[in-house]
Amino acid sequence: MCQQTQVVTVIPYWERWITRFPTVASLAQAPEQEVLQYWAGLGYYQRARNLHRAAMWFAKVGFPTSYAEWLQVPGVGDYTAGAIASICFNQPTPAVDGNVRRVYARLNAQASASGARTWAAGVMDAQCPGTWNQALMELGARICKPRNPDCKNCPVEKFCSGKSSPEKYPTPTPQRASILIERYVALCRREGKWAMRQAQPGEWGEGLWEFPSKESPWDGEVVGVVRHTITHHRITLKVQMADVDTRVWQAALDIPHLPMGSAHRRIAQNFLGG
């Protein structure tokens, strides 16, 4: 149910994206700021940048047709290259995601899944590698689930060395403790424009627009609080009407069209009426 809800949630984003960028060429020709704008709200903005870089790479070099060539594409790693090479080009290359690593660890009662790629290459059906890879991934996603695996309906249950205690394999990764972050966001208006800044390389949300913020309070009234989560970070943004010194100002009518992260987008909608 949760996965279905997530899919439904992103459908409007997908429709908006594919309407604006229906071809690789249209994405390659777009400026990065526009790409980020159409991705805004989905998070993981590095994925949008990699899609953009890959599109520009395709426009210049052309589409790869092998695993080795796909590894040259910006943002493409072993899993993506293996999946494309096997499914699209029928090349016997493993596609190892978290589901496959879990199947490997349980079948072989391995505490670590580090050998999954070698194993997957060895058991692959070379005649139909794409179908094989997809079946293996689906086995992990639908049957050999992280919690409450459906062992009685598993087609390879009789070969499984870890079936007596499947949730032991692979050894669960300890959950990371939440990191609490509190920042103060300034809303400053002058001559009909609002103070803003663009996140710099190395910062969260590189290239996105946001209101000025810092760890200590500004001199001004707190008018609201916005809470936000990024991975294991729990972020509280206290919004203040404050006077700030900045060189960048944006008109209220322009702010809804800027690429912004969801937290600062909410601030704009709640406190600027944008």
Backbone bond lengths (Angstrom), bond angles and torsions (degrees), N, CA, C in turn:
res aa  C-N    CA-C-N  psi(-1)  N-CA   C-N-CA  omega(-1)  CA-C   N-CA-C  phi
1 M - - - 1.457 - - 1.521 111.39 -
2 C 1.359 115.75 -41.77 1.464 119.86 -179.84 1.519 110.88 -62.51
3 Q 1.350 116.72 -44.80 1.456 120.35 -179.31 1.521 110.53 -63.91
4 Q 1.353 116.93 -40.12 1.458 120.55 178.65 1.524 110.82 -62.67
5 T 1.341 116.62 -41.46 1.463 120.83 178.47 1.515 111.04 -62.21
6 Q 1.350 116.69 -40.68 1.456 120.41 179.14 1.517 111.29 -62.65
7 V 1.348 116.53 -41.14 1.462 120.32 179.51 1.518 110.26 -63.15
8 V 1.337 117.16 -45.79 1.462 121.04 179.50 1.521 110.57 -60.52
9 T 1.311 116.55 -38.59 1.466 120.73 -177.83 1.524 111.96 -63.10
10 V 1.329 117.48 -38.33 1.462 119.49 -174.62 1.528 113.69 -87.31
11 I 1.337 117.79 -7.54 1.469 119.75 -178.15 1.531 112.36 -56.14
12 P 1.337 119.82 -47.46 1.476 118.60 178.78 1.529 113.03 -60.31
13 Y 1.330 116.37 -35.75 1.462 119.72 177.47 1.531 109.67 -64.44
14 W 1.327 116.83 -44.46 1.461 121.16 179.68 1.526 110.71 -61.79
15 E 1.321 116.92 -45.08 1.465 120.10 -178.44 1.526 111.29 -62.52
16 R 1.326 115.48 -40.74 1.467 119.39 179.26 1.527 110.51 -66.63
17 W 1.328 115.82 -41.57 1.471 121.47 -179.69 1.522 111.11 -63.32
18 I 1.335 116.51 -49.70 1.466 119.79 -173.73 1.526 111.17 -72.86
19 T 1.336 117.45 -24.18 1.464 119.76 174.81 1.518 110.41 -69.77
20 R 1.327 115.82 -39.77 1.471 119.31 -179.75 1.517 111.91 -79.18
21 F 1.339 117.30 -36.52 1.467 121.16 -177.53 1.531 109.81 -121.86
22 P 1.320 118.65 71.41 1.467 120.74 -175.73 1.523 113.58 -74.34
23 T 1.332 118.18 -16.96 1.465 121.54 -178.89 1.517 109.91 -133.59
24 V 1.310 114.96 162.62 1.463 120.17 176.24 1.523 110.28 -61.16
25 A 1.322 116.42 -38.94 1.465 120.56 -179.31 1.526 111.51 -62.19
26 S 1.345 116.54 -40.99 1.469 119.09 -179.19 1.526 111.01 -66.03
27 L 1.333 117.07 -35.47 1.457 119.93 176.85 1.520 110.85 -70.85
28 A 1.316 117.26 -41.38 1.462 121.16 -179.20 1.519 112.12 -62.05
29 Q 1.316 116.69 -34.36 1.463 121.16 -175.86 1.525 113.33 -84.10
30 A 1.325 117.88 -12.03 1.457 121.51 -177.09 1.522 111.16 -77.87
31 P 1.331 118.38 146.56 1.465 120.46 173.41 1.520 110.55 -71.50
32 E 1.322 116.55 151.58 1.458 120.51 -176.78 1.516 112.71 -58.33
33 Q 1.330 117.43 -37.69 1.456 120.22 -179.27 1.527 111.79 -60.50
34 E 1.319 116.99 -37.38 1.460 119.69 178.47 1.526 110.52 -71.23
35 V 1.315 116.92 -38.01 1.457 120.58 177.17 1.531 110.14 -60.06
36 L 1.326 116.67 -45.50 1.460 120.97 178.88 1.528 111.26 -65.10
37 Q 1.319 116.56 -34.97 1.457 120.52 178.93 1.528 111.02 -62.18
38 Y 1.321 117.23 -43.91 1.454 120.70 -178.58 1.528 112.25 -76.05
39 W 1.322 117.20 -17.89 1.457 121.86 177.16 1.527 111.25 -89.37
40 A 1.321 117.17 -17.69 1.461 122.38 -172.15 1.522 111.52 -52.50
41 G 1.334 115.14 133.72 1.448 121.64 -179.57 1.512 113.39 103.96
42 L 1.332 117.60 -15.80 1.463 121.47 -178.72 1.527 112.61 -93.21
43 G 1.336 116.91 -18.14 1.454 119.68 -176.88 1.519 111.65 73.46
44 Y 1.326 116.66 -175.59 1.469 122.15 -179.53 1.540 110.36 48.43
45 Y 1.315 115.81 57.09 1.462 120.58 -172.51 1.524 113.55 -67.07
46 Q 1.347 116.21 -18.49 1.458 118.12 176.30 1.523 110.86 -63.92
47 R 1.329 116.84 -27.91 1.464 120.05 177.11 1.530 110.43 -65.52
48 A 1.316 116.44 -40.01 1.468 119.35 178.15 1.523 110.46 -64.61
49 R 1.325 116.43 -41.31 1.465 119.27 178.74 1.530 110.67 -64.69
50 N 1.332 116.50 -40.04 1.459 119.13 179.27 1.521 111.88 -66.98
51 L 1.317 117.62 -38.62 1.465 120.50 175.39 1.525 110.38 -59.75
52 H 1.325 114.95 -43.11 1.463 120.23 -179.62 1.529 110.82 -64.80
53 R 1.319 116.07 -45.90 1.465 120.31 179.76 1.523 111.23 -64.47
54 A 1.331 115.55 -39.02 1.466 119.23 178.41 1.525 110.77 -64.12
55 A 1.330 116.99 -41.87 1.463 120.47 178.93 1.525 111.07 -61.32
56 M 1.322 116.68 -41.43 1.466 119.76 177.79 1.525 110.58 -66.72
57 W 1.324 116.16 -35.20 1.464 120.92 178.00 1.530 109.68 -65.14
58 F 1.331 117.14 -44.63 1.466 121.17 178.34 1.524 111.20 -61.08
59 A 1.337 115.35 -41.70 1.460 119.55 -178.58 1.524 111.33 -62.00
60 K 1.322 115.65 -30.70 1.458 120.40 -177.39 1.527 112.91 -90.22
61 V 1.339 116.14 -40.81 1.472 121.22 -171.48 1.526 112.81 -104.16
62 G 1.336 117.12 -31.15 1.451 121.45 -173.51 1.517 110.86 101.80
63 F 1.345 116.65 174.48 1.460 120.86 -177.32 1.527 111.32 -83.56
64 P 1.324 117.30 131.95 1.470 121.24 176.44 1.528 110.85 -68.24
65 T 1.302 116.24 157.19 1.462 120.93 178.45 1.528 112.47 -128.07
66 S 1.335 116.65 9.51 1.462 119.63 179.70 1.520 110.15 -142.11
67 Y 1.316 114.96 162.99 1.461 121.42 178.53 1.531 110.92 -57.48
68 A 1.319 116.82 -47.40 1.466 120.94 -177.94 1.519 111.47 -62.32
69 E 1.329 116.81 -39.20 1.461 120.42 179.82 1.531 111.08 -69.53
70 W 1.332 117.20 -38.17 1.461 119.69 179.82 1.521 111.41 -65.21
71 L 1.324 117.48 -29.33 1.460 120.10 178.26 1.528 112.36 -66.52
72 Q 1.343 117.10 -15.65 1.453 120.51 178.62 1.525 112.45 -82.09
73 V 1.336 116.68 -13.89 1.461 121.32 -176.37 1.533 109.59 -75.33
74 P 1.326 118.93 133.58 1.469 120.94 178.99 1.522 111.86 -55.33
75 G 1.331 115.87 129.79 1.453 121.06 176.62 1.509 115.29 85.66
76 V 1.320 119.00 -2.88 1.462 122.20 -177.88 1.532 109.57 -98.68
77 G 1.341 115.90 127.59 1.460 121.18 178.43 1.518 111.50 -114.73
78 D 1.327 115.83 -166.18 1.466 121.56 -175.72 1.519 112.91 -56.32
79 Y 1.341 116.78 -47.09 1.459 119.74 -175.44 1.525 111.88 -63.62
80 T 1.330 116.62 -51.38 1.466 119.97 -178.33 1.521 111.04 -63.03
81 A 1.327 116.93 -44.07 1.464 120.17 179.78 1.521 110.82 -62.21
82 G 1.333 117.11 -41.78 1.452 120.70 179.46 1.513 112.52 -66.58
83 A 1.331 116.46 -40.56 1.461 120.22 -179.77 1.523 110.77 -64.51
84 I 1.324 117.86 -45.71 1.464 121.27 -178.57 1.531 110.51 -67.13
85 A 1.334 116.63 -45.40 1.463 119.93 -177.55 1.529 111.34 -62.40
86 S 1.326 117.68 -38.52 1.463 120.10 -177.55 1.527 112.15 -80.09
87 I 1.335 117.08 -44.24 1.466 120.43 -175.11 1.524 111.74 -76.93
88 C 1.324 117.24 -41.15 1.470 120.59 -175.46 1.528 113.40 -90.43
89 F 1.351 117.18 -30.06 1.461 119.88 -173.46 1.537 113.19 -122.26
90 N 1.334 116.02 7.92 1.466 121.60 174.72 1.523 113.13 56.60
91 Q 1.332 116.28 34.05 1.455 120.55 178.54 1.534 109.86 -94.72
92 P 1.317 118.54 134.31 1.469 121.85 -175.94 1.534 112.40 -74.26
93 T 1.311 114.71 71.88 1.458 121.60 -179.60 1.525 108.95 -121.03
94 P 1.320 119.67 128.67 1.468 120.54 -178.44 1.531 112.05 -67.65
95 A 1.329 114.52 148.29 1.466 122.01 173.95 1.522 106.50 -120.64
96 V 1.309 116.76 99.53 1.460 121.77 -170.43 1.519 110.82 -106.65
97 D 1.331 115.26 106.89 1.459 120.34 174.67 1.528 108.81 -108.95
98 G 1.322 117.28 -170.21 1.456 120.34 -179.14 1.513 113.08 -61.75
99 N 1.331 117.00 -33.91 1.460 120.44 178.83 1.529 111.84 -65.20
100 V 1.323 115.92 -43.73 1.464 120.12 179.91 1.521 110.59 -67.08
101 R 1.321 117.03 -40.02 1.467 119.55 178.23 1.535 110.73 -61.01
102 R 1.319 116.45 -38.13 1.465 119.74 179.78 1.533 110.94 -69.24
103 V 1.318 118.02 -42.88 1.464 121.42 177.18 1.528 110.18 -58.92
104 Y 1.317 115.88 -45.39 1.473 120.17 179.43 1.527 111.08 -59.31
105 A 1.333 116.12 -48.71 1.461 120.12 -176.19 1.520 111.10 -62.41
106 R 1.328 117.63 -40.46 1.466 120.18 -177.69 1.529 111.79 -74.42
107 L 1.307 116.87 -43.46 1.464 119.21 179.48 1.522 111.30 -59.03
108 N 1.316 115.70 -36.09 1.461 120.48 -175.19 1.528 113.27 -105.00
109 A 1.359 116.10 5.94 1.471 121.27 -179.27 1.524 111.41 50.85
110 Q 1.330 114.78 50.17 1.460 121.53 -178.88 1.525 110.52 -104.54
111 A 1.324 116.02 129.52 1.463 119.39 178.60 1.523 111.05 -67.95
112 S 1.330 116.06 -30.89 1.467 121.42 179.59 1.524 109.30 -111.71
113 A 1.317 115.82 145.37 1.467 120.86 178.45 1.515 111.58 -100.44
114 S 1.328 116.94 19.00 1.471 120.19 -174.59 1.528 112.81 -65.80
115 G 1.331 117.32 -22.36 1.466 119.55 -179.57 1.509 114.26 -92.59
116 A 1.321 117.24 10.46 1.466 120.76 -173.07 1.521 113.29 -62.18
117 R 1.323 118.25 -39.09 1.458 119.83 -176.51 1.541 111.39 -66.80
118 T 1.347 116.15 -44.25 1.468 119.77 177.87 1.525 110.77 -62.09
119 W 1.333 115.91 -42.81 1.461 120.65 178.46 1.523 111.25 -62.14
120 A 1.344 116.61 -46.69 1.462 120.92 -177.67 1.522 111.33 -61.76
121 A 1.327 117.05 -37.70 1.464 120.29 178.19 1.526 110.75 -66.66
122 G 1.336 116.60 -34.11 1.451 120.41 -177.05 1.515 114.19 -75.33
123 V 1.344 117.36 -31.31 1.469 120.20 -176.89 1.525 112.65 -95.65
124 M 1.307 117.82 -3.94 1.462 121.17 -174.13 1.531 112.90 -63.20
125 D 1.328 114.63 144.49 1.463 121.26 171.39 1.526 107.25 -85.09
126 A 1.326 116.70 104.31 1.468 120.94 -174.65 1.521 113.07 -67.43
127 Q 1.327 117.57 -16.72 1.459 119.87 -179.63 1.531 112.29 -77.55
128 C 1.322 116.61 -29.66 1.476 120.14 178.69 1.530 109.03 -142.20
129 P 1.326 116.59 67.28 1.468 120.80 -174.06 1.528 114.11 -63.45
130 G 1.329 116.82 -35.28 1.459 119.29 -179.37 1.513 111.68 -65.15
131 T 1.320 116.91 -46.37 1.463 121.24 178.07 1.522 110.60 -63.84
132 W 1.330 115.88 -40.97 1.463 120.54 179.03 1.530 111.06 -61.19
133 N 1.321 116.84 -47.83 1.461 119.89 -179.56 1.521 111.75 -61.60
134 Q 1.323 116.10 -43.01 1.463 119.10 -179.86 1.525 111.11 -65.47
135 A 1.326 117.03 -38.97 1.457 120.31 178.87 1.524 110.66 -64.50
136 L 1.327 117.01 -40.68 1.453 121.03 -179.62 1.529 110.81 -65.34
137 M 1.321 116.19 -41.35 1.463 119.72 177.74 1.523 111.17 -66.29
138 E 1.333 117.35 -40.20 1.462 120.95 178.68 1.526 111.53 -66.92
139 L 1.329 116.42 -34.25 1.460 120.04 176.71 1.530 110.05 -58.78
140 G 1.325 115.81 -44.52 1.458 119.77 178.98 1.515 112.92 -70.03
141 A 1.332 117.49 -36.33 1.464 121.34 -176.33 1.523 112.58 -75.43
142 R 1.346 117.40 -35.49 1.459 120.65 -171.57 1.533 114.47 -106.82
143 I 1.317 117.55 -29.24 1.467 121.06 -176.34 1.525 111.31 -112.83
144 C 1.311 116.08 -57.23 1.468 121.58 -176.97 1.533 109.48 -87.82
145 K 1.320 115.05 59.89 1.463 121.95 -174.50 1.533 111.25 -73.83
146 P 1.313 117.24 158.55 1.469 119.32 -179.80 1.531 112.19 -57.33
147 R 1.328 116.07 -42.62 1.463 120.86 178.11 1.526 109.14 -120.15
148 N 1.308 115.28 145.13 1.469 121.91 179.25 1.527 112.70 51.93
149 P 1.322 118.44 55.57 1.467 120.03 178.05 1.532 110.90 -62.52
150 D 1.316 115.76 144.62 1.469 122.36 -176.55 1.528 109.41 -91.19
151 C 1.318 116.58 67.84 1.469 121.54 -172.63 1.525 112.60 -61.81
152 K 1.326 117.53 -34.81 1.470 119.41 -175.36 1.522 111.97 -67.26
153 N 1.309 117.65 -20.95 1.469 121.35 177.64 1.520 113.11 -106.66
154 C 1.322 116.24 13.19 1.463 120.08 -178.48 1.537 109.77 -81.11
155 P 1.318 117.95 128.71 1.471 120.46 -178.25 1.527 114.01 -70.32
156 V 1.338 117.18 -13.93 1.475 119.46 179.92 1.521 110.82 -118.47
157 E 1.343 116.90 21.67 1.460 121.18 -176.27 1.529 112.76 -57.05
158 K 1.319 117.23 -37.63 1.460 119.34 -176.77 1.530 112.98 -70.81
159 F 1.324 116.65 -15.46 1.470 120.08 178.54 1.530 111.91 -97.61
160 C 1.320 117.18 -1.78 1.469 120.94 -169.67 1.526 111.33 -85.60
161 S 1.318 116.01 120.28 1.460 121.39 179.76 1.528 112.15 -79.59
162 G 1.317 116.52 -18.03 1.462 118.93 -177.26 1.509 114.24 -106.28
163 K 1.342 118.43 14.69 1.459 121.02 -172.38 1.532 113.87 -67.65
164 S 1.306 117.59 -22.13 1.464 119.26 -179.67 1.524 112.33 -71.69
165 S 1.311 117.25 -26.37 1.473 121.89 178.28 1.521 108.97 -148.73
166 P 1.339 117.43 64.76 1.470 120.82 -172.53 1.523 114.93 -60.44
167 E 1.328 116.70 -30.01 1.464 118.15 -175.53 1.530 112.35 -74.36
168 K 1.347 116.93 -4.06 1.466 120.51 174.39 1.523 111.91 -80.94
169 Y 1.356 116.63 -15.39 1.468 120.65 -173.25 1.530 110.98 -120.83
170 P 1.322 118.19 134.32 1.469 124.19 -16.48 1.518 110.86 -67.96
171 T 1.322 116.78 168.58 1.462 120.22 -179.92 1.522 109.48 -54.62
172 P 1.334 118.16 123.16 1.465 120.51 -177.54 1.527 111.62 -58.25
173 T 1.303 115.11 139.21 1.465 120.79 176.26 1.521 109.16 -79.65
174 P 1.319 118.33 127.94 1.471 119.73 179.60 1.530 110.75 -57.87
175 Q 1.314 115.03 137.34 1.457 119.05 177.99 1.519 110.21 -67.07
176 R 1.325 114.06 137.83 1.463 118.75 178.54 1.522 109.83 -75.95
177 A 1.308 115.40 138.65 1.459 119.77 178.56 1.525 109.84 -66.73
178 S 1.311 115.43 144.68 1.461 119.79 179.03 1.526 110.44 -68.34
179 I 1.303 115.25 140.66 1.461 121.68 175.92 1.519 107.66 -106.52
180 L 1.312 115.85 121.07 1.464 120.82 -178.37 1.527 109.31 -91.94
181 I 1.314 115.81 127.05 1.461 121.56 -179.50 1.527 108.75 -125.91
182 E 1.299 115.40 132.67 1.468 120.76 177.12 1.528 108.95 -124.13
183 R 1.313 115.88 126.58 1.455 120.86 178.83 1.528 109.22 -133.52
184 Y 1.330 114.23 157.03 1.461 121.42 -179.57 1.529 108.74 -112.42
185 V 1.306 115.49 122.32 1.464 122.54 -175.98 1.527 108.90 -103.17
186 A 1.331 115.51 130.84 1.462 120.45 -177.75 1.520 110.98 -100.30
187 L 1.329 115.05 130.51 1.459 121.52 169.57 1.519 106.97 -106.17
188 C 1.309 114.93 114.33 1.465 120.53 -176.43 1.520 108.96 -130.45
189 R 1.319 116.96 123.38 1.466 121.63 -177.35 1.521 110.47 -118.06
190 R 1.323 114.19 132.78 1.468 120.73 175.44 1.518 108.99 -140.15
191 E 1.294 115.56 127.89 1.469 121.94 176.43 1.534 111.35 50.90
192 G 1.312 116.15 42.35 1.452 120.79 175.82 1.510 115.27 79.63
193 K 1.331 118.16 4.86 1.456 121.17 179.73 1.529 109.85 -121.13
194 W 1.340 115.22 157.49 1.454 121.03 -176.49 1.529 110.88 -114.52
195 A 1.323 114.69 141.41 1.460 120.40 178.27 1.526 109.50 -68.22
196 M 1.339 116.02 132.06 1.456 121.47 178.54 1.521 109.63 -146.05
197 R 1.323 115.19 169.48 1.449 121.21 175.71 1.522 108.86 -145.26
198 Q 1.326 115.26 161.49 1.456 121.03 177.86 1.519 108.55 -110.79
199 A 1.333 116.83 126.97 1.463 120.88 -178.91 1.522 110.46 -60.19
200 Q 1.317 115.81 135.17 1.453 122.49 -174.70 1.537 111.73 -91.88
201 P 1.340 117.35 164.37 1.469 119.88 177.40 1.525 111.73 -53.25
202 G 1.320 116.41 134.88 1.455 121.63 -178.55 1.513 113.80 93.65
203 E 1.334 117.27 -14.90 1.454 121.34 177.87 1.529 110.07 -92.57
204 W 1.326 115.90 158.62 1.461 119.72 171.92 1.525 109.29 -56.65
205 G 1.319 116.21 137.60 1.458 119.57 176.15 1.514 113.15 67.23
206 E 1.318 116.70 37.65 1.465 120.69 179.87 1.535 111.17 -46.87
207 G 1.333 115.83 127.92 1.458 120.78 178.27 1.514 114.57 89.38
208 L 1.359 117.29 -14.17 1.456 120.15 -179.94 1.527 110.55 -84.62
209 W 1.331 114.65 157.93 1.459 120.41 179.69 1.519 110.02 -96.06
210 E 1.333 115.23 145.87 1.456 120.70 -179.48 1.518 109.51 -153.78
211 F 1.307 115.51 165.33 1.458 120.76 174.89 1.533 108.67 -81.80
212 P 1.320 118.01 151.22 1.466 119.34 179.50 1.528 111.10 -57.16
213 S 1.330 115.98 140.58 1.464 119.64 179.13 1.517 109.66 -146.96
214 K 1.317 115.35 160.62 1.457 121.15 176.36 1.525 108.77 -158.16
215 E 1.341 116.33 172.95 1.457 120.74 -174.94 1.514 112.91 -79.49
216 S 1.316 118.14 -23.08 1.464 121.46 -179.70 1.522 109.83 -107.37
217 P 1.325 117.67 157.16 1.467 120.39 -176.67 1.531 112.80 -64.94
218 W 1.334 114.50 149.22 1.458 121.39 169.28 1.529 107.53 -84.86
219 D 1.300 115.78 170.02 1.467 120.11 173.27 1.525 107.20 -84.97
220 G 1.296 116.33 98.98 1.452 119.51 -179.11 1.511 111.58 170.79
221 E 1.309 115.46 166.64 1.454 122.51 -176.31 1.531 111.52 -74.76
222 V 1.329 116.41 135.28 1.465 121.17 172.92 1.520 108.33 -80.20
223 V 1.322 116.02 120.73 1.465 120.22 -175.37 1.522 113.27 -108.34
224 G 1.311 117.55 -6.52 1.453 119.45 179.29 1.516 112.34 175.75
225 V 1.320 115.50 171.64 1.465 122.10 -178.55 1.530 108.38 -133.72
226 V 1.347 116.03 135.36 1.460 122.20 175.83 1.524 107.53 -123.29
227 R 1.322 115.54 128.64 1.468 120.06 179.38 1.523 109.42 -108.55
228 H 1.326 114.75 144.16 1.463 119.85 -172.29 1.526 108.57 -149.55
229 T 1.332 116.41 148.87 1.460 121.38 179.32 1.520 109.86 -124.48
230 I 1.328 116.55 129.66 1.458 122.99 173.06 1.523 106.69 -127.19
231 T 1.345 116.56 112.93 1.468 123.57 -173.24 1.537 108.59 49.76
232 H 1.351 117.38 -117.30 1.458 119.32 -178.46 1.533 112.24 -99.52
233 H 1.308 116.90 14.42 1.455 121.03 177.90 1.533 109.85 -94.70
234 R 1.307 116.52 127.94 1.455 122.43 176.73 1.526 107.39 -106.64
235 I 1.310 115.60 109.93 1.461 121.04 -169.37 1.522 110.71 -109.58
236 T 1.314 116.03 129.64 1.458 122.62 174.60 1.526 108.34 -113.70
237 L 1.316 115.40 121.46 1.463 120.93 178.25 1.528 108.90 -108.33
238 K 1.317 115.76 116.81 1.467 120.81 177.00 1.526 107.99 -96.21
239 V 1.312 115.27 119.92 1.460 121.58 -172.77 1.530 109.61 -93.10
240 Q 1.332 114.63 127.11 1.460 120.29 -178.45 1.530 110.74 -124.68
241 M 1.304 115.70 144.55 1.462 120.65 167.37 1.524 105.78 -84.24
242 A 1.310 116.94 108.30 1.461 120.45 -171.58 1.520 110.58 -143.16
243 D 1.304 114.92 157.23 1.451 121.03 177.85 1.534 108.14 -94.54
244 V 1.325 117.46 125.74 1.457 120.95 -179.10 1.521 109.73 -127.85
245 D 1.310 114.86 157.78 1.462 121.28 179.33 1.530 107.80 -104.08
246 T 1.308 117.26 109.32 1.458 121.38 -179.67 1.517 109.95 -145.82
247 R 1.333 114.74 160.11 1.468 119.71 179.03 1.524 112.11 -101.55
248 V 1.337 116.88 -3.85 1.468 120.56 -175.31 1.517 110.13 -114.45
249 W 1.331 114.98 123.88 1.462 121.12 -179.54 1.525 108.65 -132.25
250 Q 1.318 115.50 141.51 1.457 120.47 -179.50 1.524 109.94 -127.62
251 A 1.339 115.44 136.75 1.458 120.38 176.98 1.528 109.59 -68.06
252 A 1.327 115.90 145.55 1.462 120.53 -178.17 1.521 111.89 -57.07
253 L 1.323 117.71 -36.78 1.462 120.88 -179.67 1.522 112.52 -69.04
254 D 1.335 116.95 -22.79 1.470 120.41 -179.03 1.526 112.58 -86.94
255 I 1.329 116.94 -24.99 1.462 120.48 -173.37 1.534 113.07 -59.62
256 P 1.347 120.49 -41.48 1.477 118.96 178.82 1.525 113.95 -61.12
257 H 1.324 117.46 -17.74 1.460 121.18 -177.55 1.531 112.93 -97.54
258 L 1.334 116.75 0.36 1.456 120.78 178.58 1.524 109.71 -86.48
259 P 1.328 118.29 147.85 1.472 119.67 172.73 1.527 109.40 -71.38
260 M 1.330 116.42 118.08 1.458 121.93 -177.21 1.523 109.52 -136.22
261 G 1.327 116.09 148.03 1.451 120.48 172.68 1.520 110.41 -68.51
262 S 1.318 116.68 163.03 1.463 119.90 -172.59 1.526 113.01 -64.12
263 A 1.339 118.53 -35.50 1.458 119.86 -178.21 1.525 111.24 -65.92
264 H 1.316 117.33 -47.56 1.466 119.91 -179.86 1.524 110.93 -72.79
265 R 1.332 117.46 -27.14 1.463 119.85 173.31 1.524 110.05 -64.10
266 R 1.322 116.66 -41.00 1.467 120.49 177.75 1.519 111.16 -64.36
267 I 1.330 115.84 -38.44 1.467 118.91 177.90 1.523 109.99 -62.02
268 A 1.332 116.46 -44.12 1.457 119.89 179.16 1.516 111.09 -61.97
269 Q 1.318 117.63 -43.20 1.453 121.27 -178.21 1.533 112.10 -68.97
270 N 1.332 115.92 -38.14 1.466 119.66 -175.27 1.521 114.02 -80.91
271 F 1.328 116.18 -31.36 1.463 118.42 -171.70 1.522 114.00 -116.69
272 L 1.339 117.32 -15.10 1.461 119.87 177.72 1.522 111.41 -108.61
273 G 1.327 114.96 -13.82 1.456 118.35 -176.97 1.509 112.38 74.74
274 G 1.403 116.85 17.48 1.453 121.39 -177.56 1.490 112.49 -95.13
